[in-house]
Each structure stands twice: as structure tokens, then as C-alpha cells.
Amino acid sequence: MARPTTNSTSTARPKPAASRNTLPGRLSPGMACDTAFRIIARRHLAAVLAQHDGTCRGDPDALHEIRIALTHLRTTIRFFSPMVDDVLRPKVWAELKWLNNQLGMVRDLDVAIERIVAETSGELSVIAELQHWDEKRAESHRLLARALQSARYRRLVEQTSSWIESGPWSTRRSKVAIRLRRCPLADHATAQLTGWERTLLRKAKKLRKLGVEKRHKLRILNKRLTYSIESLEDLFSDKSLTKLKAILKQLRRAQKSLGQLNDDARGQALAASLYKTVPEADIRFLDRKREKKLLRTAWTAYRKLDKAKPFCSSDLTPDAEPED
């Protein structure tokens, strides 16, 4: 199925601010949190920029990857709170949220269209239905491409990069601020990961009773923990890799199931806009049997995760040194 494309990208490609310092190539447990934040945030901002042109051209894979990179970046900001909670953070966060919303609409349409194509065999009625979906997707992509080529997007990149490198958070002189910046990464990571895991498992116990919105919030908590572990992979010792892989396996399994449930809910909402022209459009996303199966998969994953040993400081290599 054809996808809309654009013939040109922004004439002035957005560039991140010049790096103030040369940083190590890898994380290490004893590294100060301010250094670690810059390393991780730089990686994810660079990943966002790497998918910019492909997303502008209408490549669904690039769109998916840029959303993942953006979510990684937003998760990193949350992970290092309150260290980075300065006067500019709300503005940076608001702009990143704006970008995520721009990307989200087109991605939701891509997923819905893929679902329809996968479950049908080319019936004429479905082909007519897909025409409506494609028209909506083309319109949404035009708006997205315009946003990605706008002055607002360029300012977002420059502002976010500058804030990562030298925002007010990095120069505050209070004892608390200095302590947070100097805190060893291993200490902060252990506390944050254990806290997030505990919260996730507590809320997951009510999974089967959760409505669409609360289930979506649980999925966000799951994604937050998963992405943080992935960003911190440099820290884990060889001995803890087996445990790490087991934890990630269950988190990804639950995330996939919750993601599919969220896609179904979003697809149904989008289909409602086609109700007048395609009365049966929203029914395609209502499948109670599928819903029960996905919930059961997520529930089982959380039970296994709950039985696994929690994170602890010994999971991190005590004497690893960062590489130049």
C-alpha cells in the first residue's frame, strides 16, 4: 500500500548544540550522575535526529524508530529527576511532548492500517474502507512533515541539546544540587530501578481490573523501566547479565501485550471518525477473546517478574572504568 512522501526535507537541518565537554564512550558505576545524564541523553537525541529525514519521507519504520528514541529521551529526563528539575525543564518537556503528539497520530494510523490488512483477504469492502484510512494517514503525515520541517522543531532540537549540555540544572550551587550531580551513577540507578520496579509490580496486581486509561498508564511505567535498563546496559556485570535478560524478557512480553491492547483502543477511537462512511470500522478493533489473551500474557509476565530477585547494587560492576 502506497505511503505519502515528501520531495524535500528542511532546508536548514536542525543541529544539536555544540558539546561542551568530551565525554567517555561508556557508562561506569562510579561515574557522576551529571556526566551519565549527558552521555545517555546525547545518544537518544542523536537517534531522534537520525530518523528525521526518513520520517519526513513517510517511512513507517523511521517513524517507529524516532518515537522509540524520543521516548528513551523523555525517560532519561525522568530517570535523572530531581537533578535536572530546573526552570527550563518544563519548557523542554512540553516541546518534547508536542513532538511526541505529532508523531503519535501517524503511528497510530500505521498500526491500525497494518491490523486491517493483516486480518483481511482483499475483499472489495475492505479495499474501500482502507481508502478512507489512507486518506486520513496522508493528511496526518502532511501535518507531521510540516511540523518536522518547522522553525519550532529546529528550536526544539537546539534548546534540548543546549539544556542537556549546560542547562541551569548543571550550575546550581546549592548543597542538594551539587550532591545530586556528584552522586555515583550506580547508587542512583539502583535506587531508581528498584523503586520503579516496586511501583510497577504493585500496580500490575490490579491489571485485570484496570480500564483502558489506567492500563495505558501501567504500560508507560513498564516502558519507563524497560528503557531505563536498556540505557544502563553498560553498568551490568557479566554475572548479572542472565538476571538482566530474564527481567527484560518479562518486561518486553508485558509491554508488547499492553501495547497491542493500547493499539486496539486507539484503533477503535480512530475508527469512530469513519463511522458515518464505514459503519463497521470500529467493530474490527473489538475482540474480547484477543483482549483476554493479551491480558493473560501480561499477567503471567508480571507474576514471573515478581518472583525474580529484585535489583540490587551487586548487579552493577563495581570496578568498571569508562572507555574513551
Disulfide bonds with the S-S distance in Angstrom:
none
